[in-house]
């Protein structure tokens, strides 16, 4: 059965946060659930902040960034009526990332991300995201993704 996760269809993805090709990475996996994209990440002890019971803020920012960028890529394919990963490949990059940290996210339970495309025009896609630990919203992100030419990959 074909995978429903965006990242499994984005070719040559070596990203630290979401790239299947990065053996040391976080390996975030995102998928559609209705109009929203969702992901679940299980923190490990080495993802800790100063206090060992909380998730590091940089890891939180990476998760939000990657989830939003992959959502933007998936949305571009969707708007063109194409399967994710079909040629010509679609790539988006982060133009802006804003994260509001609302409360610490516990490291001993999975975090859940939910993102929605709130604006898409031309090459710009704006995605907002919430990161939850248990039933508590711990961080909110707002990402401006820019669609770039496939040659960007090099």
C-alpha positions as CSV (number, residue, x, y, z in Angstrom):
1,X,0.0,0.0,0.0
2,X,1.3,3.4,-0.9
3,X,2.3,5.6,2.0
4,X,0.0,8.5,3.0
5,X,2.9,10.5,4.4
6,X,4.0,13.6,2.5
7,X,7.7,13.0,3.2
8,X,7.7,9.5,1.7
9,X,6.9,11.1,-1.7
10,X,9.2,14.1,-1.6
11,X,12.3,12.9,-3.5
12,X,15.9,13.3,-2.2
13,X,14.8,14.9,1.0
14,X,17.8,15.0,3.4
15,X,16.3,17.5,5.8
16,X,17.2,17.1,9.5
17,X,13.6,17.5,10.6
18,X,11.6,15.6,8.0
19,X,14.0,13.9,5.5
20,X,13.7,10.1,5.2
21,X,17.2,10.2,3.7
22,X,18.8,11.7,6.8
23,X,19.6,8.8,9.1
24,X,20.4,11.2,12.0
25,X,17.2,13.3,11.6
26,X,13.9,13.6,13.4
27,X,12.0,11.8,10.6
28,X,8.8,13.8,11.1
29,X,5.9,12.3,9.1
30,X,2.9,14.5,8.0
31,X,-0.4,13.6,6.3
32,X,-3.8,15.1,5.5
33,X,-6.6,14.7,7.9
34,X,-9.4,16.6,6.2
35,X,-8.3,20.1,5.5
36,X,-5.6,20.0,8.1
37,X,-2.2,18.3,8.0
38,X,-1.3,16.3,11.1
39,X,1.9,14.8,12.5
40,X,2.9,13.1,15.7
41,X,6.5,13.1,17.0
42,X,7.8,11.0,19.9
43,X,10.6,13.0,21.7
44,X,13.6,11.1,22.9
45,X,15.7,12.0,26.0
46,X,18.4,13.7,23.8
47,X,15.8,16.2,22.6
48,X,15.6,17.8,26.0
49,X,15.8,21.4,26.9
50,X,17.8,22.5,30.0
51,X,15.3,20.8,32.3
52,X,15.2,17.2,31.2
53,X,11.5,16.8,31.4
54,X,10.8,19.4,28.6
55,X,11.3,19.4,24.8
56,X,14.0,21.7,23.5
57,X,12.7,24.9,21.8
58,X,14.9,24.4,18.7
59,X,13.4,21.0,18.2
60,X,9.9,22.5,18.5
61,X,10.8,25.1,15.9
62,X,12.2,22.5,13.6
63,X,9.1,20.3,13.9
64,X,6.8,23.3,13.1
65,X,9.0,24.5,10.2
66,X,9.2,21.0,8.6
67,X,5.5,20.2,9.1
68,X,4.5,23.5,7.6
69,X,6.9,23.4,4.6
70,X,5.8,19.8,3.8
71,X,2.2,20.9,4.1
72,X,2.9,23.8,1.7
73,X,4.5,21.4,-0.8
74,X,1.6,18.9,-0.5
75,X,-0.9,21.8,-1.0
76,X,0.9,22.9,-4.2
77,X,0.6,19.4,-5.6
78,X,-3.1,19.3,-4.5
79,X,-3.9,22.6,-6.1
80,X,-2.4,21.3,-9.4
81,X,-4.3,18.0,-9.1
82,X,-1.1,16.0,-9.0
83,X,0.3,13.3,-6.7
84,X,3.0,14.4,-4.3
85,X,6.4,13.7,-5.8
86,X,5.2,13.6,-9.4
87,X,7.3,15.4,-11.9
88,X,8.1,18.1,-12.2
89,X,9.0,18.1,-8.6
90,X,7.7,20.9,-6.3
91,X,9.9,22.5,-3.7
92,X,9.2,25.2,-1.1
93,X,11.5,26.9,1.2
94,X,11.0,28.9,4.4
95,X,10.9,32.6,3.9
96,X,9.6,33.3,7.4
97,X,9.2,31.3,10.6
98,X,7.5,32.7,13.7
99,X,7.1,30.5,16.8
100,X,5.2,31.5,19.9
101,X,6.1,29.3,22.9
102,X,3.0,29.2,25.1
103,X,4.2,26.6,27.7
104,X,6.8,23.8,28.0
105,X,6.1,20.6,26.0
106,X,6.7,17.5,28.0
107,X,9.3,15.1,26.7
108,X,7.8,12.0,28.1
109,X,4.8,12.0,25.7
110,X,4.3,12.5,21.9
111,X,3.7,15.9,20.6
112,X,1.0,16.5,18.0
113,X,1.1,19.0,15.2
114,X,-1.9,20.4,13.3
115,X,-1.4,22.8,10.4
116,X,-3.6,24.6,7.9
117,X,-2.9,26.6,4.8
118,X,-4.4,30.0,5.4
119,X,-3.2,31.7,2.2
120,X,-1.9,30.6,-1.1
121,X,-1.2,33.0,-3.9
122,X,1.4,32.8,-6.6
123,X,4.6,31.4,-5.1
124,X,3.6,32.2,-1.5
125,X,1.9,29.8,0.9
126,X,1.2,30.8,4.5
127,X,0.7,27.9,6.9
128,X,-0.2,28.1,10.6
129,X,0.5,25.3,13.0
130,X,-0.3,24.3,16.6
131,X,2.0,22.0,18.6
132,X,0.2,20.1,21.5
133,X,1.6,18.0,24.3
134,X,-1.3,16.0,25.7
135,X,-4.3,18.3,25.4
136,X,-2.2,21.5,26.0
137,X,-1.2,23.8,23.2
138,X,2.5,24.5,23.8
139,X,3.6,26.4,20.7
140,X,2.0,28.1,17.7
141,X,3.8,28.7,14.4
142,X,3.3,30.8,11.4
143,X,5.3,29.9,8.3
144,X,5.6,31.7,5.0
145,X,6.7,29.2,2.4
146,X,7.9,30.2,-1.0
147,X,7.7,27.9,-4.0
148,X,11.1,27.7,-5.7
149,X,12.2,26.3,-9.0
150,X,13.2,22.7,-9.0
151,X,16.8,23.7,-9.8
152,X,17.0,25.1,-6.3
153,X,17.8,21.5,-5.2
154,X,21.0,21.6,-7.2
